[in-house]
Amino acid sequence: MERFLDKISSYNLLNNLLPGVILCFLIRKRIKYSLLLGNSLVENLFVYYFIGIVVSRFGSVVVEPICKKLKIITFMPYDNFVLASYKDPKVDILSETNNTYRTFLSLFIVYGIFIIWNALIRDCLFIKRWQNLFLCMALIILFALSYNKQINYINRRIKVTIENEEKNNCM
């Protein structure tokens, strides 16, 4: 367990574990519902971490595009980000901080969704009966979109690196 905790980066703590802990706490206090598996600290840490990943991915594939569309945020082209991060290591740190803010924004949106969902389950037998299927489908869609987004980032980063190498070799 100690080796596992040693390997968790500050990014993973702030963007995955902490939001999971906070969301579980808020839900338990507000709705009197526990998302935890039991009394085992190890099991609960994994549950917190997974819930935090869900919150983080929700922010990445739902909240971020909505904020872009509403022009609340704007991004530089990704190629510029990659090149700037080579030259200035603070760009990556600032990007991590940005992702933390997005994750916490997502945390409170997900919390609101959970409150609404809880009310719907109480009042609608159809939703209550099929809630596990709805949750499963939502998670499949969320992680499929996350997977696609990550592949695109990797491909664009490789492209920028290769193009940068080609420019350097031509000089």
Phi and psi in radians as a Rosetta constraint file:
Dihedral C 1 N 2 CA 2 C 2 CIRCULARHARMONIC -1.112 0.35
Dihedral N 2 CA 2 C 2 N 3 CIRCULARHARMONIC -0.667 0.35
Dihedral C 2 N 3 CA 3 C 3 CIRCULARHARMONIC -1.127 0.35
Dihedral N 3 CA 3 C 3 N 4 CIRCULARHARMONIC -0.675 0.35
Dihedral C 3 N 4 CA 4 C 4 CIRCULARHARMONIC -1.075 0.35
Dihedral N 4 CA 4 C 4 N 5 CIRCULARHARMONIC -0.829 0.35
Dihedral C 4 N 5 CA 5 C 5 CIRCULARHARMONIC -1.150 0.35
Dihedral N 5 CA 5 C 5 N 6 CIRCULARHARMONIC -0.562 0.35
Dihedral C 5 N 6 CA 6 C 6 CIRCULARHARMONIC -1.146 0.35
Dihedral N 6 CA 6 C 6 N 7 CIRCULARHARMONIC -0.532 0.35
Dihedral C 6 N 7 CA 7 C 7 CIRCULARHARMONIC -1.473 0.35
Dihedral N 7 CA 7 C 7 N 8 CIRCULARHARMONIC -0.210 0.35
Dihedral C 7 N 8 CA 8 C 8 CIRCULARHARMONIC -1.334 0.35
Dihedral N 8 CA 8 C 8 N 9 CIRCULARHARMONIC 2.135 0.35
Dihedral C 8 N 9 CA 9 C 9 CIRCULARHARMONIC -1.342 0.35
Dihedral N 9 CA 9 C 9 N 10 CIRCULARHARMONIC 2.896 0.35
Dihedral C 9 N 10 CA 10 C 10 CIRCULARHARMONIC -1.070 0.35
Dihedral N 10 CA 10 C 10 N 11 CIRCULARHARMONIC -0.587 0.35
Dihedral C 10 N 11 CA 11 C 11 CIRCULARHARMONIC -1.064 0.35
Dihedral N 11 CA 11 C 11 N 12 CIRCULARHARMONIC -0.825 0.35
Dihedral C 11 N 12 CA 12 C 12 CIRCULARHARMONIC -1.134 0.35
Dihedral N 12 CA 12 C 12 N 13 CIRCULARHARMONIC -0.625 0.35
Dihedral C 12 N 13 CA 13 C 13 CIRCULARHARMONIC -1.135 0.35
Dihedral N 13 CA 13 C 13 N 14 CIRCULARHARMONIC -0.819 0.35
Dihedral C 13 N 14 CA 14 C 14 CIRCULARHARMONIC -1.327 0.35
Dihedral N 14 CA 14 C 14 N 15 CIRCULARHARMONIC -0.546 0.35
Dihedral C 14 N 15 CA 15 C 15 CIRCULARHARMONIC -1.830 0.35
Dihedral N 15 CA 15 C 15 N 16 CIRCULARHARMONIC -0.204 0.35
Dihedral C 15 N 16 CA 16 C 16 CIRCULARHARMONIC -2.184 0.35
Dihedral N 16 CA 16 C 16 N 17 CIRCULARHARMONIC -0.987 0.35
Dihedral C 16 N 17 CA 17 C 17 CIRCULARHARMONIC -1.252 0.35
Dihedral N 17 CA 17 C 17 N 18 CIRCULARHARMONIC -0.930 0.35
Dihedral C 17 N 18 CA 18 C 18 CIRCULARHARMONIC -1.037 0.35
Dihedral N 18 CA 18 C 18 N 19 CIRCULARHARMONIC -0.808 0.35
Dihedral C 18 N 19 CA 19 C 19 CIRCULARHARMONIC -1.072 0.35
Dihedral N 19 CA 19 C 19 N 20 CIRCULARHARMONIC -0.609 0.35
Dihedral C 19 N 20 CA 20 C 20 CIRCULARHARMONIC -1.122 0.35
Dihedral N 20 CA 20 C 20 N 21 CIRCULARHARMONIC -0.750 0.35
Dihedral C 20 N 21 CA 21 C 21 CIRCULARHARMONIC -1.086 0.35
Dihedral N 21 CA 21 C 21 N 22 CIRCULARHARMONIC -0.830 0.35
Dihedral C 21 N 22 CA 22 C 22 CIRCULARHARMONIC -1.121 0.35
Dihedral N 22 CA 22 C 22 N 23 CIRCULARHARMONIC -0.774 0.35
Dihedral C 22 N 23 CA 23 C 23 CIRCULARHARMONIC -1.108 0.35
Dihedral N 23 CA 23 C 23 N 24 CIRCULARHARMONIC -0.777 0.35
Dihedral C 23 N 24 CA 24 C 24 CIRCULARHARMONIC -1.058 0.35
Dihedral N 24 CA 24 C 24 N 25 CIRCULARHARMONIC -0.704 0.35
Dihedral C 24 N 25 CA 25 C 25 CIRCULARHARMONIC -1.109 0.35
Dihedral N 25 CA 25 C 25 N 26 CIRCULARHARMONIC -0.849 0.35
Dihedral C 25 N 26 CA 26 C 26 CIRCULARHARMONIC -1.066 0.35
Dihedral N 26 CA 26 C 26 N 27 CIRCULARHARMONIC -0.755 0.35
Dihedral C 26 N 27 CA 27 C 27 CIRCULARHARMONIC -1.145 0.35
Dihedral N 27 CA 27 C 27 N 28 CIRCULARHARMONIC -0.729 0.35
Dihedral C 27 N 28 CA 28 C 28 CIRCULARHARMONIC -1.137 0.35
Dihedral N 28 CA 28 C 28 N 29 CIRCULARHARMONIC -0.689 0.35
Dihedral C 28 N 29 CA 29 C 29 CIRCULARHARMONIC -1.295 0.35
Dihedral N 29 CA 29 C 29 N 30 CIRCULARHARMONIC -0.731 0.35
Dihedral C 29 N 30 CA 30 C 30 CIRCULARHARMONIC -1.417 0.35
Dihedral N 30 CA 30 C 30 N 31 CIRCULARHARMONIC -0.772 0.35
Dihedral C 30 N 31 CA 31 C 31 CIRCULARHARMONIC -1.876 0.35
Dihedral N 31 CA 31 C 31 N 32 CIRCULARHARMONIC -0.146 0.35
Dihedral C 31 N 32 CA 32 C 32 CIRCULARHARMONIC 1.074 0.35
Dihedral N 32 CA 32 C 32 N 33 CIRCULARHARMONIC 0.680 0.35
Dihedral C 32 N 33 CA 33 C 33 CIRCULARHARMONIC -2.206 0.35
Dihedral N 33 CA 33 C 33 N 34 CIRCULARHARMONIC 2.288 0.35
Dihedral C 33 N 34 CA 34 C 34 CIRCULARHARMONIC -1.800 0.35
Dihedral N 34 CA 34 C 34 N 35 CIRCULARHARMONIC 2.279 0.35
Dihedral C 34 N 35 CA 35 C 35 CIRCULARHARMONIC -1.601 0.35
Dihedral N 35 CA 35 C 35 N 36 CIRCULARHARMONIC -0.021 0.35
Dihedral C 35 N 36 CA 36 C 36 CIRCULARHARMONIC -1.455 0.35
Dihedral N 36 CA 36 C 36 N 37 CIRCULARHARMONIC 2.732 0.35
Dihedral C 36 N 37 CA 37 C 37 CIRCULARHARMONIC -1.442 0.35
Dihedral N 37 CA 37 C 37 N 38 CIRCULARHARMONIC -0.573 0.35
Dihedral C 37 N 38 CA 38 C 38 CIRCULARHARMONIC -3.141 0.35
Dihedral N 38 CA 38 C 38 N 39 CIRCULARHARMONIC -2.632 0.35
Dihedral C 38 N 39 CA 39 C 39 CIRCULARHARMONIC -1.672 0.35
Dihedral N 39 CA 39 C 39 N 40 CIRCULARHARMONIC -0.040 0.35
Dihedral C 39 N 40 CA 40 C 40 CIRCULARHARMONIC -1.346 0.35
Dihedral N 40 CA 40 C 40 N 41 CIRCULARHARMONIC 2.179 0.35
Dihedral C 40 N 41 CA 41 C 41 CIRCULARHARMONIC -1.068 0.35
Dihedral N 41 CA 41 C 41 N 42 CIRCULARHARMONIC -0.713 0.35
Dihedral C 41 N 42 CA 42 C 42 CIRCULARHARMONIC -1.103 0.35
Dihedral N 42 CA 42 C 42 N 43 CIRCULARHARMONIC -0.854 0.35
Dihedral C 42 N 43 CA 43 C 43 CIRCULARHARMONIC -1.039 0.35
Dihedral N 43 CA 43 C 43 N 44 CIRCULARHARMONIC -0.781 0.35
Dihedral C 43 N 44 CA 44 C 44 CIRCULARHARMONIC -1.127 0.35
Dihedral N 44 CA 44 C 44 N 45 CIRCULARHARMONIC -0.657 0.35
Dihedral C 44 N 45 CA 45 C 45 CIRCULARHARMONIC -1.075 0.35
Dihedral N 45 CA 45 C 45 N 46 CIRCULARHARMONIC -0.706 0.35
Dihedral C 45 N 46 CA 46 C 46 CIRCULARHARMONIC -1.160 0.35
Dihedral N 46 CA 46 C 46 N 47 CIRCULARHARMONIC -0.681 0.35
Dihedral C 46 N 47 CA 47 C 47 CIRCULARHARMONIC -1.122 0.35
Dihedral N 47 CA 47 C 47 N 48 CIRCULARHARMONIC -0.823 0.35
Dihedral C 47 N 48 CA 48 C 48 CIRCULARHARMONIC -0.983 0.35
Dihedral N 48 CA 48 C 48 N 49 CIRCULARHARMONIC -0.804 0.35
Dihedral C 48 N 49 CA 49 C 49 CIRCULARHARMONIC -1.104 0.35
Dihedral N 49 CA 49 C 49 N 50 CIRCULARHARMONIC -0.797 0.35
Dihedral C 49 N 50 CA 50 C 50 CIRCULARHARMONIC -1.099 0.35
Dihedral N 50 CA 50 C 50 N 51 CIRCULARHARMONIC -0.806 0.35
Dihedral C 50 N 51 CA 51 C 51 CIRCULARHARMONIC -1.075 0.35
Dihedral N 51 CA 51 C 51 N 52 CIRCULARHARMONIC -0.686 0.35
Dihedral C 51 N 52 CA 52 C 52 CIRCULARHARMONIC -1.095 0.35
Dihedral N 52 CA 52 C 52 N 53 CIRCULARHARMONIC -0.689 0.35
Dihedral C 52 N 53 CA 53 C 53 CIRCULARHARMONIC -1.107 0.35
Dihedral N 53 CA 53 C 53 N 54 CIRCULARHARMONIC -0.722 0.35
Dihedral C 53 N 54 CA 54 C 54 CIRCULARHARMONIC -1.057 0.35
Dihedral N 54 CA 54 C 54 N 55 CIRCULARHARMONIC -0.782 0.35
Dihedral C 54 N 55 CA 55 C 55 CIRCULARHARMONIC -1.075 0.35
Dihedral N 55 CA 55 C 55 N 56 CIRCULARHARMONIC -0.793 0.35
Dihedral C 55 N 56 CA 56 C 56 CIRCULARHARMONIC -1.089 0.35
Dihedral N 56 CA 56 C 56 N 57 CIRCULARHARMONIC -0.790 0.35
Dihedral C 56 N 57 CA 57 C 57 CIRCULARHARMONIC -1.158 0.35
Dihedral N 57 CA 57 C 57 N 58 CIRCULARHARMONIC -0.644 0.35
Dihedral C 57 N 58 CA 58 C 58 CIRCULARHARMONIC -1.023 0.35
Dihedral N 58 CA 58 C 58 N 59 CIRCULARHARMONIC -0.739 0.35
Dihedral C 58 N 59 CA 59 C 59 CIRCULARHARMONIC -1.106 0.35
Dihedral N 59 CA 59 C 59 N 60 CIRCULARHARMONIC -0.710 0.35
Dihedral C 59 N 60 CA 60 C 60 CIRCULARHARMONIC -1.222 0.35
Dihedral N 60 CA 60 C 60 N 61 CIRCULARHARMONIC -0.743 0.35
Dihedral C 60 N 61 CA 61 C 61 CIRCULARHARMONIC -1.788 0.35
Dihedral N 61 CA 61 C 61 N 62 CIRCULARHARMONIC -0.183 0.35
Dihedral C 61 N 62 CA 62 C 62 CIRCULARHARMONIC -2.056 0.35
Dihedral N 62 CA 62 C 62 N 63 CIRCULARHARMONIC -1.015 0.35
Dihedral C 62 N 63 CA 63 C 63 CIRCULARHARMONIC -1.156 0.35
Dihedral N 63 CA 63 C 63 N 64 CIRCULARHARMONIC -0.819 0.35
Dihedral C 63 N 64 CA 64 C 64 CIRCULARHARMONIC -1.034 0.35
Dihedral N 64 CA 64 C 64 N 65 CIRCULARHARMONIC -0.868 0.35
Dihedral C 64 N 65 CA 65 C 65 CIRCULARHARMONIC -1.074 0.35
Dihedral N 65 CA 65 C 65 N 66 CIRCULARHARMONIC -0.634 0.35
Dihedral C 65 N 66 CA 66 C 66 CIRCULARHARMONIC -1.132 0.35
Dihedral N 66 CA 66 C 66 N 67 CIRCULARHARMONIC -0.766 0.35
Dihedral C 66 N 67 CA 67 C 67 CIRCULARHARMONIC -1.105 0.35
Dihedral N 67 CA 67 C 67 N 68 CIRCULARHARMONIC -0.640 0.35
Dihedral C 67 N 68 CA 68 C 68 CIRCULARHARMONIC -1.134 0.35
Dihedral N 68 CA 68 C 68 N 69 CIRCULARHARMONIC -0.819 0.35
Dihedral C 68 N 69 CA 69 C 69 CIRCULARHARMONIC -1.081 0.35
Dihedral N 69 CA 69 C 69 N 70 CIRCULARHARMONIC -0.676 0.35
Dihedral C 69 N 70 CA 70 C 70 CIRCULARHARMONIC -1.409 0.35
Dihedral N 70 CA 70 C 70 N 71 CIRCULARHARMONIC -0.007 0.35
Dihedral C 70 N 71 CA 71 C 71 CIRCULARHARMONIC 1.056 0.35
Dihedral N 71 CA 71 C 71 N 72 CIRCULARHARMONIC 0.537 0.35
Dihedral C 71 N 72 CA 72 C 72 CIRCULARHARMONIC -1.311 0.35
Dihedral N 72 CA 72 C 72 N 73 CIRCULARHARMONIC -0.584 0.35
Dihedral C 72 N 73 CA 73 C 73 CIRCULARHARMONIC -2.285 0.35
Dihedral N 73 CA 73 C 73 N 74 CIRCULARHARMONIC 2.723 0.35
Dihedral C 73 N 74 CA 74 C 74 CIRCULARHARMONIC -2.363 0.35
Dihedral N 74 CA 74 C 74 N 75 CIRCULARHARMONIC 2.610 0.35
Dihedral C 74 N 75 CA 75 C 75 CIRCULARHARMONIC -2.045 0.35
Dihedral N 75 CA 75 C 75 N 76 CIRCULARHARMONIC 2.587 0.35
Dihedral C 75 N 76 CA 76 C 76 CIRCULARHARMONIC -1.282 0.35
Dihedral N 76 CA 76 C 76 N 77 CIRCULARHARMONIC 2.765 0.35
Dihedral C 76 N 77 CA 77 C 77 CIRCULARHARMONIC -0.996 0.35
Dihedral N 77 CA 77 C 77 N 78 CIRCULARHARMONIC 2.515 0.35
Dihedral C 77 N 78 CA 78 C 78 CIRCULARHARMONIC -1.040 0.35
Dihedral N 78 CA 78 C 78 N 79 CIRCULARHARMONIC -0.628 0.35
Dihedral C 78 N 79 CA 79 C 79 CIRCULARHARMONIC -0.989 0.35
Dihedral N 79 CA 79 C 79 N 80 CIRCULARHARMONIC -0.734 0.35
Dihedral C 79 N 80 CA 80 C 80 CIRCULARHARMONIC -1.128 0.35
Dihedral N 80 CA 80 C 80 N 81 CIRCULARHARMONIC -0.682 0.35
Dihedral C 80 N 81 CA 81 C 81 CIRCULARHARMONIC -1.062 0.35
Dihedral N 81 CA 81 C 81 N 82 CIRCULARHARMONIC -0.818 0.35
Dihedral C 81 N 82 CA 82 C 82 CIRCULARHARMONIC -1.077 0.35
Dihedral N 82 CA 82 C 82 N 83 CIRCULARHARMONIC -0.833 0.35
Dihedral C 82 N 83 CA 83 C 83 CIRCULARHARMONIC -1.118 0.35
Dihedral N 83 CA 83 C 83 N 84 CIRCULARHARMONIC -0.714 0.35
Dihedral C 83 N 84 CA 84 C 84 CIRCULARHARMONIC -1.145 0.35
Dihedral N 84 CA 84 C 84 N 85 CIRCULARHARMONIC -0.634 0.35
Dihedral C 84 N 85 CA 85 C 85 CIRCULARHARMONIC -1.229 0.35
Dihedral N 85 CA 85 C 85 N 86 CIRCULARHARMONIC -0.452 0.35
Dihedral C 85 N 86 CA 86 C 86 CIRCULARHARMONIC -1.172 0.35
Dihedral N 86 CA 86 C 86 N 87 CIRCULARHARMONIC -0.679 0.35
Dihedral C 86 N 87 CA 87 C 87 CIRCULARHARMONIC -1.539 0.35
Dihedral N 87 CA 87 C 87 N 88 CIRCULARHARMONIC -0.492 0.35
Dihedral C 87 N 88 CA 88 C 88 CIRCULARHARMONIC -2.328 0.35
Dihedral N 88 CA 88 C 88 N 89 CIRCULARHARMONIC 1.828 0.35
Dihedral C 88 N 89 CA 89 C 89 CIRCULARHARMONIC -1.085 0.35
Dihedral N 89 CA 89 C 89 N 90 CIRCULARHARMONIC -0.350 0.35
Dihedral C 89 N 90 CA 90 C 90 CIRCULARHARMONIC -1.176 0.35
Dihedral N 90 CA 90 C 90 N 91 CIRCULARHARMONIC -0.391 0.35
Dihedral C 90 N 91 CA 91 C 91 CIRCULARHARMONIC -1.061 0.35
Dihedral N 91 CA 91 C 91 N 92 CIRCULARHARMONIC -0.749 0.35
Dihedral C 91 N 92 CA 92 C 92 CIRCULARHARMONIC -1.127 0.35
Dihedral N 92 CA 92 C 92 N 93 CIRCULARHARMONIC -0.693 0.35
Dihedral C 92 N 93 CA 93 C 93 CIRCULARHARMONIC -1.128 0.35
Dihedral N 93 CA 93 C 93 N 94 CIRCULARHARMONIC -0.772 0.35
Dihedral C 93 N 94 CA 94 C 94 CIRCULARHARMONIC -1.122 0.35
Dihedral N 94 CA 94 C 94 N 95 CIRCULARHARMONIC -0.636 0.35
Dihedral C 94 N 95 CA 95 C 95 CIRCULARHARMONIC -1.147 0.35
Dihedral N 95 CA 95 C 95 N 96 CIRCULARHARMONIC -0.711 0.35
Dihedral C 95 N 96 CA 96 C 96 CIRCULARHARMONIC -1.090 0.35
Dihedral N 96 CA 96 C 96 N 97 CIRCULARHARMONIC -0.731 0.35
Dihedral C 96 N 97 CA 97 C 97 CIRCULARHARMONIC -1.099 0.35
Dihedral N 97 CA 97 C 97 N 98 CIRCULARHARMONIC -0.749 0.35
Dihedral C 97 N 98 CA 98 C 98 CIRCULARHARMONIC -1.006 0.35
Dihedral N 98 CA 98 C 98 N 99 CIRCULARHARMONIC -0.783 0.35
Dihedral C 98 N 99 CA 99 C 99 CIRCULARHARMONIC -1.133 0.35
Dihedral N 99 CA 99 C 99 N 100 CIRCULARHARMONIC -0.583 0.35
Dihedral C 99 N 100 CA 100 C 100 CIRCULARHARMONIC -1.118 0.35
Dihedral N 100 CA 100 C 100 N 101 CIRCULARHARMONIC -0.779 0.35
Dihedral C 100 N 101 CA 101 C 101 CIRCULARHARMONIC -1.094 0.35
Dihedral N 101 CA 101 C 101 N 102 CIRCULARHARMONIC -0.731 0.35
Dihedral C 101 N 102 CA 102 C 102 CIRCULARHARMONIC -1.086 0.35
Dihedral N 102 CA 102 C 102 N 103 CIRCULARHARMONIC -0.716 0.35
Dihedral C 102 N 103 CA 103 C 103 CIRCULARHARMONIC -1.131 0.35
Dihedral N 103 CA 103 C 103 N 104 CIRCULARHARMONIC -0.702 0.35
Dihedral C 103 N 104 CA 104 C 104 CIRCULARHARMONIC -1.242 0.35
Dihedral N 104 CA 104 C 104 N 105 CIRCULARHARMONIC -0.607 0.35
Dihedral C 104 N 105 CA 105 C 105 CIRCULARHARMONIC -1.051 0.35
Dihedral N 105 CA 105 C 105 N 106 CIRCULARHARMONIC -0.786 0.35
Dihedral C 105 N 106 CA 106 C 106 CIRCULARHARMONIC -1.100 0.35
Dihedral N 106 CA 106 C 106 N 107 CIRCULARHARMONIC -0.675 0.35
Dihedral C 106 N 107 CA 107 C 107 CIRCULARHARMONIC -0.962 0.35
Dihedral N 107 CA 107 C 107 N 108 CIRCULARHARMONIC -0.822 0.35
Dihedral C 107 N 108 CA 108 C 108 CIRCULARHARMONIC -1.298 0.35
Dihedral N 108 CA 108 C 108 N 109 CIRCULARHARMONIC -0.519 0.35
Dihedral C 108 N 109 CA 109 C 109 CIRCULARHARMONIC -1.187 0.35
Dihedral N 109 CA 109 C 109 N 110 CIRCULARHARMONIC -0.790 0.35
Dihedral C 109 N 110 CA 110 C 110 CIRCULARHARMONIC -1.091 0.35
Dihedral N 110 CA 110 C 110 N 111 CIRCULARHARMONIC -0.686 0.35
Dihedral C 110 N 111 CA 111 C 111 CIRCULARHARMONIC -1.046 0.35
Dihedral N 111 CA 111 C 111 N 112 CIRCULARHARMONIC -0.780 0.35
Dihedral C 111 N 112 CA 112 C 112 CIRCULARHARMONIC -1.091 0.35
Dihedral N 112 CA 112 C 112 N 113 CIRCULARHARMONIC -0.723 0.35
Dihedral C 112 N 113 CA 113 C 113 CIRCULARHARMONIC -1.082 0.35
Dihedral N 113 CA 113 C 113 N 114 CIRCULARHARMONIC -0.719 0.35
Dihedral C 113 N 114 CA 114 C 114 CIRCULARHARMONIC -1.102 0.35
Dihedral N 114 CA 114 C 114 N 115 CIRCULARHARMONIC -0.696 0.35
Dihedral C 114 N 115 CA 115 C 115 CIRCULARHARMONIC -1.106 0.35
Dihedral N 115 CA 115 C 115 N 116 CIRCULARHARMONIC -0.774 0.35
Dihedral C 115 N 116 CA 116 C 116 CIRCULARHARMONIC -1.121 0.35
Dihedral N 116 CA 116 C 116 N 117 CIRCULARHARMONIC -0.778 0.35
Dihedral C 116 N 117 CA 117 C 117 CIRCULARHARMONIC -1.038 0.35
Dihedral N 117 CA 117 C 117 N 118 CIRCULARHARMONIC -0.751 0.35
Dihedral C 117 N 118 CA 118 C 118 CIRCULARHARMONIC -1.056 0.35
Dihedral N 118 CA 118 C 118 N 119 CIRCULARHARMONIC -0.707 0.35
Dihedral C 118 N 119 CA 119 C 119 CIRCULARHARMONIC -1.165 0.35
Dihedral N 119 CA 119 C 119 N 120 CIRCULARHARMONIC -0.697 0.35
Dihedral C 119 N 120 CA 120 C 120 CIRCULARHARMONIC -1.120 0.35
Dihedral N 120 CA 120 C 120 N 121 CIRCULARHARMONIC -0.696 0.35
Dihedral C 120 N 121 CA 121 C 121 CIRCULARHARMONIC -1.082 0.35
Dihedral N 121 CA 121 C 121 N 122 CIRCULARHARMONIC -0.704 0.35
Dihedral C 121 N 122 CA 122 C 122 CIRCULARHARMONIC -1.117 0.35
Dihedral N 122 CA 122 C 122 N 123 CIRCULARHARMONIC -0.657 0.35
Dihedral C 122 N 123 CA 123 C 123 CIRCULARHARMONIC -1.724 0.35
Dihedral N 123 CA 123 C 123 N 124 CIRCULARHARMONIC -0.234 0.35
Dihedral C 123 N 124 CA 124 C 124 CIRCULARHARMONIC -2.249 0.35
Dihedral N 124 CA 124 C 124 N 125 CIRCULARHARMONIC 1.927 0.35
Dihedral C 124 N 125 CA 125 C 125 CIRCULARHARMONIC -1.085 0.35
Dihedral N 125 CA 125 C 125 N 126 CIRCULARHARMONIC -0.666 0.35
Dihedral C 125 N 126 CA 126 C 126 CIRCULARHARMONIC -1.041 0.35
Dihedral N 126 CA 126 C 126 N 127 CIRCULARHARMONIC -0.824 0.35
Dihedral C 126 N 127 CA 127 C 127 CIRCULARHARMONIC -1.150 0.35
Dihedral N 127 CA 127 C 127 N 128 CIRCULARHARMONIC -0.721 0.35
Dihedral C 127 N 128 CA 128 C 128 CIRCULARHARMONIC -1.077 0.35
Dihedral N 128 CA 128 C 128 N 129 CIRCULARHARMONIC -0.734 0.35
Dihedral C 128 N 129 CA 129 C 129 CIRCULARHARMONIC -1.161 0.35
Dihedral N 129 CA 129 C 129 N 130 CIRCULARHARMONIC -0.646 0.35
Dihedral C 129 N 130 CA 130 C 130 CIRCULARHARMONIC -1.855 0.35
Dihedral N 130 CA 130 C 130 N 131 CIRCULARHARMONIC 0.232 0.35
Dihedral C 130 N 131 CA 131 C 131 CIRCULARHARMONIC -1.042 0.35
Dihedral N 131 CA 131 C 131 N 132 CIRCULARHARMONIC -0.646 0.35
Dihedral C 131 N 132 CA 132 C 132 CIRCULARHARMONIC -1.151 0.35
Dihedral N 132 CA 132 C 132 N 133 CIRCULARHARMONIC -0.692 0.35
Dihedral C 132 N 133 CA 133 C 133 CIRCULARHARMONIC -1.143 0.35
Dihedral N 133 CA 133 C 133 N 134 CIRCULARHARMONIC -0.766 0.35
Dihedral C 133 N 134 CA 134 C 134 CIRCULARHARMONIC -1.037 0.35
Dihedral N 134 CA 134 C 134 N 135 CIRCULARHARMONIC -0.767 0.35
Dihedral C 134 N 135 CA 135 C 135 CIRCULARHARMONIC -1.101 0.35
Dihedral N 135 CA 135 C 135 N 136 CIRCULARHARMONIC -0.791 0.35
Dihedral C 135 N 136 CA 136 C 136 CIRCULARHARMONIC -1.052 0.35
Dihedral N 136 CA 136 C 136 N 137 CIRCULARHARMONIC -0.805 0.35
Dihedral C 136 N 137 CA 137 C 137 CIRCULARHARMONIC -1.111 0.35
Dihedral N 137 CA 137 C 137 N 138 CIRCULARHARMONIC -0.733 0.35
Dihedral C 137 N 138 CA 138 C 138 CIRCULARHARMONIC -1.080 0.35
Dihedral N 138 CA 138 C 138 N 139 CIRCULARHARMONIC -0.727 0.35
Dihedral C 138 N 139 CA 139 C 139 CIRCULARHARMONIC -1.192 0.35
Dihedral N 139 CA 139 C 139 N 140 CIRCULARHARMONIC -0.671 0.35
Dihedral C 139 N 140 CA 140 C 140 CIRCULARHARMONIC -1.066 0.35
Dihedral N 140 CA 140 C 140 N 141 CIRCULARHARMONIC -0.829 0.35
Dihedral C 140 N 141 CA 141 C 141 CIRCULARHARMONIC -1.109 0.35
Dihedral N 141 CA 141 C 141 N 142 CIRCULARHARMONIC -0.795 0.35
Dihedral C 141 N 142 CA 142 C 142 CIRCULARHARMONIC -1.030 0.35
Dihedral N 142 CA 142 C 142 N 143 CIRCULARHARMONIC -0.834 0.35
Dihedral C 142 N 143 CA 143 C 143 CIRCULARHARMONIC -1.340 0.35
Dihedral N 143 CA 143 C 143 N 144 CIRCULARHARMONIC -0.470 0.35
Dihedral C 143 N 144 CA 144 C 144 CIRCULARHARMONIC -1.159 0.35
Dihedral N 144 CA 144 C 144 N 145 CIRCULARHARMONIC -0.767 0.35
Dihedral C 144 N 145 CA 145 C 145 CIRCULARHARMONIC -1.133 0.35
Dihedral N 145 CA 145 C 145 N 146 CIRCULARHARMONIC -0.674 0.35
Dihedral C 145 N 146 CA 146 C 146 CIRCULARHARMONIC -1.132 0.35
Dihedral N 146 CA 146 C 146 N 147 CIRCULARHARMONIC -0.741 0.35
Dihedral C 146 N 147 CA 147 C 147 CIRCULARHARMONIC -1.067 0.35
Dihedral N 147 CA 147 C 147 N 148 CIRCULARHARMONIC -0.803 0.35
Dihedral C 147 N 148 CA 148 C 148 CIRCULARHARMONIC -1.073 0.35
Dihedral N 148 CA 148 C 148 N 149 CIRCULARHARMONIC -0.778 0.35
Dihedral C 148 N 149 CA 149 C 149 CIRCULARHARMONIC -1.094 0.35
Dihedral N 149 CA 149 C 149 N 150 CIRCULARHARMONIC -0.734 0.35
Dihedral C 149 N 150 CA 150 C 150 CIRCULARHARMONIC -1.148 0.35
Dihedral N 150 CA 150 C 150 N 151 CIRCULARHARMONIC -0.728 0.35
Dihedral C 150 N 151 CA 151 C 151 CIRCULARHARMONIC -1.055 0.35
Dihedral N 151 CA 151 C 151 N 152 CIRCULARHARMONIC -0.737 0.35
Dihedral C 151 N 152 CA 152 C 152 CIRCULARHARMONIC -1.096 0.35
Dihedral N 152 CA 152 C 152 N 153 CIRCULARHARMONIC -0.716 0.35
Dihedral C 152 N 153 CA 153 C 153 CIRCULARHARMONIC -1.077 0.35
Dihedral N 153 CA 153 C 153 N 154 CIRCULARHARMONIC -0.782 0.35
Dihedral C 153 N 154 CA 154 C 154 CIRCULARHARMONIC -1.091 0.35
Dihedral N 154 CA 154 C 154 N 155 CIRCULARHARMONIC -0.817 0.35
Dihedral C 154 N 155 CA 155 C 155 CIRCULARHARMONIC -1.067 0.35
Dihedral N 155 CA 155 C 155 N 156 CIRCULARHARMONIC -0.748 0.35
Dihedral C 155 N 156 CA 156 C 156 CIRCULARHARMONIC -1.173 0.35
Dihedral N 156 CA 156 C 156 N 157 CIRCULARHARMONIC -0.651 0.35
Dihedral C 156 N 157 CA 157 C 157 CIRCULARHARMONIC -1.156 0.35
Dihedral N 157 CA 157 C 157 N 158 CIRCULARHARMONIC -0.737 0.35
Dihedral C 157 N 158 CA 158 C 158 CIRCULARHARMONIC -1.074 0.35
Dihedral N 158 CA 158 C 158 N 159 CIRCULARHARMONIC -0.764 0.35
Dihedral C 158 N 159 CA 159 C 159 CIRCULARHARMONIC -1.047 0.35
Dihedral N 159 CA 159 C 159 N 160 CIRCULARHARMONIC -0.816 0.35
Dihedral C 159 N 160 CA 160 C 160 CIRCULARHARMONIC -1.109 0.35
Dihedral N 160 CA 160 C 160 N 161 CIRCULARHARMONIC -0.718 0.35
Dihedral C 160 N 161 CA 161 C 161 CIRCULARHARMONIC -1.112 0.35
Dihedral N 161 CA 161 C 161 N 162 CIRCULARHARMONIC -0.787 0.35
Dihedral C 161 N 162 CA 162 C 162 CIRCULARHARMONIC -1.128 0.35
Dihedral N 162 CA 162 C 162 N 163 CIRCULARHARMONIC -0.787 0.35
Dihedral C 162 N 163 CA 163 C 163 CIRCULARHARMONIC -1.080 0.35
Dihedral N 163 CA 163 C 163 N 164 CIRCULARHARMONIC -0.687 0.35
Dihedral C 163 N 164 CA 164 C 164 CIRCULARHARMONIC -1.143 0.35
Dihedral N 164 CA 164 C 164 N 165 CIRCULARHARMONIC -0.723 0.35
Dihedral C 164 N 165 CA 165 C 165 CIRCULARHARMONIC -1.090 0.35
Dihedral N 165 CA 165 C 165 N 166 CIRCULARHARMONIC -0.771 0.35
Dihedral C 165 N 166 CA 166 C 166 CIRCULARHARMONIC -1.076 0.35
Dihedral N 166 CA 166 C 166 N 167 CIRCULARHARMONIC -0.702 0.35
Dihedral C 166 N 167 CA 167 C 167 CIRCULARHARMONIC -1.113 0.35
Dihedral N 167 CA 167 C 167 N 168 CIRCULARHARMONIC -0.746 0.35
Dihedral C 167 N 168 CA 168 C 168 CIRCULARHARMONIC -1.164 0.35
Dihedral N 168 CA 168 C 168 N 169 CIRCULARHARMONIC -0.603 0.35
Dihedral C 168 N 169 CA 169 C 169 CIRCULARHARMONIC -1.276 0.35
Dihedral N 169 CA 169 C 169 N 170 CIRCULARHARMONIC -0.475 0.35
Dihedral C 169 N 170 CA 170 C 170 CIRCULARHARMONIC -1.363 0.35
Dihedral N 170 CA 170 C 170 N 171 CIRCULARHARMONIC -0.334 0.35
